[in-house]
């Protein structure tokens, strides 16, 4: 008997599996809608809940970690340090990320890492160093931590409803949304974060200066900030360029750049420079690697040896000098060429009520003051309610004091326990809360001494309540409390500045000396893009040029080793270099392949080379559509060391030729229809825009195109004078006798 064909079961394969309606179906949806639905929530989460600091100076990861340490009692002076692994495990109750990420957050806040001006975590063990990329921190099972004393200012009155609490990710406990810091931590310690489409980079300032500036702004909103806030103060010290205009820009807009350089001393006996403080934005390894690279390139010849002598006493980079070297001039050169001088980019992007906002120092301190005022109000209101509740209970004791025997009699004669409170309420005219309080008094405390001592508190309570109500009504008194707290912070935690200043006028900037050796060279470029730099002596000894089969030398120049080179490609791009960037070679070698040497894009080929020392003259571009553009070579001169220039010429029509002219010259044009035209470049005006489409210089026959453009030598001019054009554009004359050669002369 054949088996009955079974139908596929619609039941789940596994016990707990369930079918989701619409699963497996293909839905047509606009990509913009998909991005908005899926990417936007992620982006907002990164911005609001991860990467940017809030007005209390902390990101969520920092706040969660410090709060869990506070809950473990690690702020108590009697509490011993705890293993970092325990802290990481506890923090995962609030921050469900990898333990390594949490531990790295912890490391940065420790005293041992030296990343913060005022560390929040006291540490024991190896926590690496912020100024070194190779000094790695130990595993969390080996290190121990507890909270620093300054954290008292972060958690003060946190249990008095000064800030809001929210459930953690699994709703098993509460965590604070902010920390009620009593000083502007947001400016005291550096904070860096990269979110989606935005970032934050807050530099650290001296605690005393920040607190004094805050006090001054509360008294006078128009206070001159730079008079009290001298400038950033980095944990690693260093010397900051005091640029008042740039500092004011940072203070007002929240954006700018702070230039910091290393601090050094010269040991004359050892002929050695010792660098002991470096910019906050770099590392020992980056500095040493850059100096070694410059020595190898021959750009620095005064250094014989460099080594890292950092030890338990602190950072030190030792630079041994060659005999006769001026250490100050060398350091000026190193400041210019290495990370020994670096810039700290400021971007004060801070979350205010869940919204990112770039603010200047004035606005940040104003926002922090408003935040702190709210904390004081909430704390005062919390204390007020507690005191009112206590006063309410003590008023019941005052009534009992008049007749203690009556209270005992009521309790004794009440048959049911549940009736004790109602009977006391009736007997003394008190409410249920007061009666409950009286009923709970221990028998040993029902004596006049105890009750009188408690009742004496009533007058003090009434006085305190009046003061608190007055504080809540008067904003000036709240600000006075904030000022007193800031003064206490200055008294207890201020420290001398670590970053000092230098002024441009105090330092003789060493002129940038080009150490590149200068000597005559011959430059050759082949049609397929090979480049050779040959000295005259070597060229005289060579018999012939080595080239690929079918290749030929298309350009040759007499130049020097310091000559600047501008290579134009067939993709409307220019690549800048110097003759000194190429090795001296011989005619018997192939040379450097320019597209590979300069990093051309895929499929991009060399069109022509222009050599110059001062970027004088013009370059004339000729296009297939009969147009020409005369562009000053100065347009390709850049102040920065950019190697690649996009839109070097117009890409609207294929480029036929690019001819450099030092002065106005005569050009011979030929077309595919066999016509020729001679014109002088003075007939067309120069264009300042590099990618200008140019002007029509020759009228083309139907389906014809410009095929070549050549510079005419004085010897050739008389024979070609009959093709001269007196206006632009003009029609070319038949020129069959000129031949079909399209090889150009540059």
N, C-alpha and C positions, 0 to 999 in steps of 0.2 A: 504494500500500500504506500503510495508516494506521500512524502511529508507535506504537511500544509505550510505554504509559504508564510513566514512570519512577517509582520509589519513592524517597522522600527518603533521602538518604545519612546514615548514622549516624557517618560519619567526621568528624573535626574539620575545620573550614573552613581553618584555618591550620596550618602545619607543627608549631608548638609548642603548639597548643591541645589541651587534654585535657578530657574530660567528668568532672565531679565527681558522684559518686553522691548522689542526692537533690536535686541542684540544680534549682531551678524549682518544687519542690513546696511546698505550703502545710502548715505544721505548727501544730497547735493547742497553745498553751503558755500557762501562767499568767504574767501580767505580772510577778508577784513573782519567778518563776523566771528570766524573761528579764532583769530588772534585776540579779538576783544574779549571773547568768552573765556579763553584758556590762558592767554599770556598776561592780560591785564591784572587778574588777581595775584598772579605770581609777582609781577612787577611791584604792585602796591604793597605786597607782603614784605618784599625786600626793602623797599623804601621806608615803610612805617615800622616794621617789626624786626629789623635786623641790622641795617647798614649805617643808619644815621643816628647821631647822638641827640638826646632831648635836652631840655633846659636844665635838668639836674646834672648834666655832664656825662651821662652814661648811655651806652647802647643796652638793649635788653639783655644780651649775654653777660655783660659786666654786672648789671644790676642783680640779675638772678643769682649769680655766683656769690657776690658779696652778701646778699640777703640770706642765703643758706648758711654761710659762715657765721653770720650774726645770730641766726636761729640756733646754731650749735654752741653758742656761748663763747665763740672765739674772740670776742671783743673784751672779755673780762681779763684784767691784768693777772689774775691768779690762774687762768686757764693755760695749760701747756699747749704747744703746737700740735697740730694734727697732721697725719700723713696726707699728702696731696691727693692720693688715690681715694681717700675717704671723702674729701671735699668734692672731687669730680663725680663720685657716685651719688652723693647727696644732691648735687646740682642737676643731675639728670631727672630729678623729680619735677623740676621746673623747665628745664631746657633739654628736650629729648633729641639731642644731637650726639654725634660721636664723642667718645671720651677724649680723643686726641684734640678735637677742636676746643672742647671746654678747657683742657689743660693748657693749651697754647694761650687762651684768653687769660687764665690764671697767671701764667708765667709773665706776661707783659705787665701785670699790675704789681709784681713783686719788687722788693727793694734790690734783690740780687740781680735782676735783669737790667736795671738802670735805664728803663725806657720812660719812666714818669718823673716829673719834677718832685712830686710828693707821692711816693708809693702808698698804695692802700693795703698792701699785704706784707707782713713781716715774714721773712723766709730763711730757711736753713737748708743748705745743700747747693747743688749746681743748677742754676737757672739760666745759664748762658749769658750773653751780653748783647744788648741792642746794637752796639757798634761793631759787632763781628758776625759774619755769616757762617763761620766755621766753628764757633764756640757753641756747640749744641747743648741744650738743657738735658738734665738727667730724667729718667723715667719717673712717673709720679709716685711709685712705690718707695723711692729713695729719698724724696724731698719732704719737708715739713713746713707748714704755714700756720699763721694766725693773723688776725686783723691788726693793722697798725692803730696807734692811739688816735690818729686824725680821723678815723672812721667813727669816733664818737660824734663828730660833727655831721656825719652823713645820716646816722640813725637816731639822732636826738628827737625824742617825742614821737617816734614813728608809731608807737602804740596808743597815741592820743588822737587818732583819727585825723592826723594832719594831712594825709594823702589817701587816695583811693586804693582799695585792694580789689583784685579780680581773681576768679578761679584759674588754676593752672590748666594745662592742656587736657588733663584727664579728670578735672573737677574733683580732685581729692584734697586740695589745700588751696590757700589763698596766697597771692603774691602781690607786692606793691607795684603800682604803675609808674611811680617816680620815687625818688628818695628825698626826704626833706632836708637837704644839705643847707647848712647855716652860712656857707660862703659860696661864691660862684665857681664851683668846680669845673664848669664848662669851659672856662678860660684858663684855669690854673694848670690843668694837665692836657697834653696833646691828645687829639682824637682824629683818627683817619678812617674813612669808610667809603666803599665804592658800591653804589646802588645801581639800579637800572636807569640809564639815561642821566644820572646825576651822581655827584660825589661830594664828600665833605673832607676838609683838611683844616683842622683848628690847631694853631700853634700854641704852645704853653707860654704863660706869663707869670711873673713873680707874684707869689701869693699876697705879700704885703702891698704891692703896688695895685693889684686888682681890688683888694678890699678898700684901700684908700680911695681909689677911683669911684668905687660903688658908693661910698659914703658921700663923696663930693658931688656925685650926680644926683643923689637923693636931696641934697641941700640946694643944688643949682643945676637944673637940667641943661643949661648952656655952658657947663664947666668945660674948660679946655683939657681934653683927655690927655694929650701928650705931655702936659705939665706934671701929671702924676703917674701915668702909665708910660714908662720910658721906652719900652719895646719888649719883644719876646725874650723869654729867658729859657734856654734849652738845657735839658739835663746834662748833656755832654759838654756844656760850656761853649768855648769858641769865642770868636770876635765877630760882632755884627756891624755891618756898615750902617752908620747912623744917617739915614736919608729921611729927613723930616717930611718931605713931600710924599714919599712912598708910604711912610708910616701913617700919615693923615689919610691917605687913600684907603689903606687897610682898615683903619679905625672907622671910617665913614661908610665904606661900601662892603667890607668883609672880603674883598678880593685884593690881591696884590702879591708881591714877591719880596721876600726878605733874604738879603744876601749875607751869608755867614762864611767865615774862613777859619782855618785851623790856627791853633796857638802853638808856637814853637819857641825853643831856646837853642842857643848855639854853644856847644862845648868846645872851647878853643883848644884845649889840650889834646882832645881826641879828634879834632877837626871833623866834628859830627853835629848834624842838626837833629834835635830830639823833638818830635811832634807829640804833644801830650793831650791835646784836645782837638777834635775834628768836628765838622758839621754834622748835625743831627740826621741829615738825609743820606749819609753815605756810610761805608764800612771800611775797616782797616784793609780788608782784602781788595776792595775795589780801588783804593788809593794805590796800594803796592803794585797791583797788576797794571794799572795805567802808567805808572812811572816806569816799570820794567819795559812796557811796550814802547814808550817814548825813547828810552835808551837804545832799544834794539833798532828803532827807526833812525837813530842818529840825530834826533831833534834835541836831546839833552845829552851833553858830553861831560858835565861837571860831576856826575855821581859815579863813585866806584863800587858802592854796595848799599843795599837797602835790606832791612830786616825788621821783623815784628818782635818787639821786646815786651809786649804786654804780659803782665804777671799779676800777682795778688795785690800789688801796690797800685795797679791801674794801667791805663792805656799808654803805650809808648811805641812810636815808629822811629827807628834810628836810620839816618841817612848819612853814610860816610861820603865825604867830599874829596875830590882830587885837590892836589896842592895848588894854591893860588886862587881858589874859588871864593868869590864873595857870597857868603851865605844869604844875605838879605836880597841881593839881586836874583839869586837862584830861587828863593822862595817866592818872589814876585812872579817869576816865570812859571813855577809850579802852581801857584794860585790860578794863573791864566789857563794852564793846560790840563790840570788834573782836578779831581773832586776835592782837593784840599780847600778849594773855595766852591761853594755850591749855593743854590737858591732854594728857599723853602716856599713853595707855592701856597698861598693862603686862600681858602675857600670856606668861609664860615657858614656852612649850610646846616641848619639845626631844625629839628622838628618842634614846632610850636602848635600844641593842641592837635597833633596828628597831621600837620601840614608842613612840608619842608619849606624853609625860607632862608635865603642868604641875607645875613644881617651884619651891620657894622658893630663895633664894640659898644657904642652908645645904646643901640637898640637891644643888643643882647643883655646888657646890664639892666636896662629898663624892664625887659621881659622877666629877667630873673627876680628883680625887685617885686614885681607884681605877683610872681609865683610865691615868693617868700612871704609876702603880705598875706596871701591866702592861707599859707601854712600857719602863720601866727594867729590869724583869726580863728581857724579851725581848732587849733590847740587851746586858745583862750576859751572858746565856746565849750569845748569838751570839759575843761577844768571848771568852768562856771556851772555846768550842769551837775557835775560831781559834788561841788560844794553846796549847791542848792538842795541836792538830795540829802546830803549829810545834815544841813541845817534843818531840813524838814523833820528828820528823825530826832535830832537833838531837842527840837521844840516839844516833842512828845515827852522826852525825859524831864523837861522843865515842868511840865504839868504833873508828872508822877512825883517829882520832888516835893510838891505841896502836900501829898498824902500817899506815902509809900505803903502804909498799912492798908489803905483802901485797895490798892492794886493787888496786894497779896491776898486780901480777903476775897476779891472778885475771882481770882484764879483758883483759890482753895475751894470756894463754894460752888464753882461750876462743875456740874456732874459730867458732861461730855467734853472731850478735848476739843472737838470742833467748835464748841460754843465759847471758848476762851477769848478768841480774837473779837467776835461780835460783842461780847460783854464788856471788854475793855474799851471798845469804841463807844459804847453807850455810856459807860461809867465816867470816861474822861473827855468825851467829845472830840476824839481823834479819828483819823481815817484808818483804813485797813492796813496800809503800809506801815504807819506808825505803830499801830496795835501789834502787828506781826513782829516788829522790831523789839517792842517792850516784852512781848511774850517769850522771845528768844534770849533775853538777858539771863545769864547764869545766876544761880541762887547766891553765889559768893559775891556777886557784883551788886546785889540789891542792898547797898548801904549808902549813906549820905556822902561819904568821902568820894566814892566812885562817881556818883551821879553829879555832885557839885563840880568835880574836875572836868567831867564831860560838858557840863552846861557852861563852864567858863569859856569854852571854845566858840560859843554862839556869837559873842561880840566880834571876835577875830574873823569868823566866817562872814558875818555881815559886812565887815570892812573890806574883805577880799572880794566879795561878790560885787560890791559897789565899784571897786577899782576895775574889775574885769568888764563890767558893763560899760564903764567909762572908756576903756580901751577899745571895745567893739564899736563905740560910737565915734571915736576920734582917730582918724587915720594917721595923724602926726605922732601919736603915742605908739602906734604899731611900728612906724618907721624908726622911732627912738629905740625900740627893742631890737630891731634889726641892726642898727648902728652899734649898740652895745655888744651884740653877739659878734659882729665883725671885728670890733676892737679886741674882744677876747681871743678870737682866732689869730689875729696878728700877734698878740702877746704870747700865745702858746705855740704857734706853729711856723711863724715867719722864719726865713733863712736868707742869708746874703745872696746877692745876685751871682749866678754862675756864668752867664754870658755878658761879657763886657763889650764896649763899643770901640770902633775905630772910625776915623773921619777921612774922607777922600783927601783932604788937604794935608793930613798928617802923614800920608804915605806917598812916597815918590814912586809912582807906577813906572816900572821898567818898560821902556819902549819895546814893542814887539819886534824882535830881531829875527829876520829870516835867515836861518843858518844853512839854507840850501846852497850848495856850491854852484857857482855860475861859470859856465864855459861854453864855447861855441859847439853847436851840434847841427847835424843835417837830419831832416825829418822826411821820411818817405811813406806814402800811403798807396797801397795797391788798389786796383779796381774792385777786388773781392773783399776788401776791408782789413788787410793786414798792415800793421804799423811798425816802423823801424826808426830807432833813434841811434844815429851813428856819429861818432866823433870824426872830425876832419882827418886826424891821423889814421884812424882805422879805415876810413873810406879810401884814403890814398893807397892803402895796402891791399885793398880788395880788388879782385879782378872783375867780378860781375855780381849782379843781384840775384839771390835765390828766390824764385817765385813758384807758385803752383802752376801746373800746366794750363795754358790759356789765360793766365793772369798777367797784368802789366802794371807798371807804376803810373798812377793817374795824377798824383800830386807830389811835389817835392818842395821843401822850404829850407832856407838857411836861417837858423834860429839860435837861441841859447837855452841852457838847461832850466831857466826860470820862465820861459815863454809859456803863456797860458794857451790852452787848446780848447776849441769849441767844435764838437763833432755833431753834425746834423744828420739825422736819420731820415729814412723814407716814410716815417710815421708821424711827421710833424713834431718831432721832439729833438731837443738839444741836450747833449751830455758834456759837462765841463770837466776838465782835468788840467794837469800841468805836465810839461815835458819831464820834470823831475820825478813824476810818478811812474815813469817807464824806465826800465833798465837800459843802460847802454848796451848796444848789441853790435853785430857785424853784418856786413852785406851777405855773408854766406849762410845766414840763418833765415828762417821764414818770418820771424817777428811775432808781435802780439796780435791776436785776432780781436779787433776792437769790440764787436758785439759781445764776446765772452768776457773781455777784460773790464768793460764798463757796465755790464749787466743789462744789455738791451733786452727789450721784451721779445717774446717768441715771435719769430717771423720778421723781425725788424732788422734792417740792413743799413750800413753806412752810406750816406749820400755824398757828403763832402766834409772837409776839415777847414777851419779858419784858425790861423795863429795870430796872436796879438800880445802886446805888452801893456797897452794903455787903453784898449777898447775904442780907439779912434777909427774913423772911417765908416763905411756902410757895407751892408750885404744886400744884394739885389736878388730877389727870388723871381724866377720865371716859371709860369704855369702853362699847362697844355692848352688852356682856353685863350691864350694870347695875352694874358694879363701879367703885370710885373709889380712887385712891391719893393720899395727901397726902405730898408729899416736900419737905423743907426745901430752900430755894434754895441753901443753903450746900453742898449735895451737888454743885453744878455749879461751885463755886469751885475753881480749880486753881492750884497754886503755879507751875507752868511755863506757858509761853505756848501751851498746846495749843489749837488752833482747832476741833477736831472731837472730840465725845464720843459714842462708840457706846453702845448700850443706855441711852439717855437716859430711856426709860420702857418699860413692858411692851409687847411686840408680840403677846401671846397673843390679844388681841381688838382690833378696829379702834378707834382713838381718835376720840371724838366731840368733846371739848373739853378745853382745858387752861387753867385759870383761875388767875391769880396773886392771892393774898390776903395782905395785910399783917398782918391780924388775923382772928380767927374771924368768918366771915360766913355769911349765909343764901344758899342756892343753890336755884334752881327747876329741877327735872328734868322732862322730858317724854318720853313714849314713843310709839312708832309706833301703839300701840293707843288713843291719845287720852287717856292718863292723865297726871296730874301729881303731883309730890311736892315739898314744901319741907322742907329739913333744914339744920341748922347744921353747919358743918365741924368744930366742936369735938366732934362725936359720933364722929369717926373719929380714930384715933391716927396720928401721923406715922410714916413708914417711912424708915429711913436708906438702904435699898437703892433706887437710882434705878429699876431695872426691876421693882419690886414689882408683883404682879398686883392688889394692893389688896384691899378688902373689898366685899362686896355691900351696896349702899346702897338698892336698890329691887328688890322682887320683881316680876318681869316675867310678864305673861300669856303663854300659849302662842304661840309664833312672834312674839312682840313683841320689840322692841329699844329701847334708849335712843336717842332721836333728838336731844336737845339738852340743854344745861346752861347756865344763865344766872345771873349774879350779880344778886341782888335789891337794889335801892336802898331806902333807908329810906322813901321816899314810896310805893313799890309794896307794901311789906310788909303793911299792914293788909288790902288787898284779897286777898292770897294766903295769909293766915293759916289759912284753912280747909283748905289742903292740907298743913299742918304735920304732920310725923312726929315722934312722941315716941321712936321707937326705930329702929335701923338693923340689918337691912333692914326695910322696911315696904312695903305695897302702895300704889300710887298711887291717887288718886281721879279719876273721870272729869272731864275738863277741856276739853270741846268749846268752851266760850265763850272759851278763851284764844287760839283761832285756830291756824293752821297754820304760822306763821312759825318758821323754824329759825335766823334770824339771831341771833348771840350778842353779848352785851355783855361787854367785857373791862375 
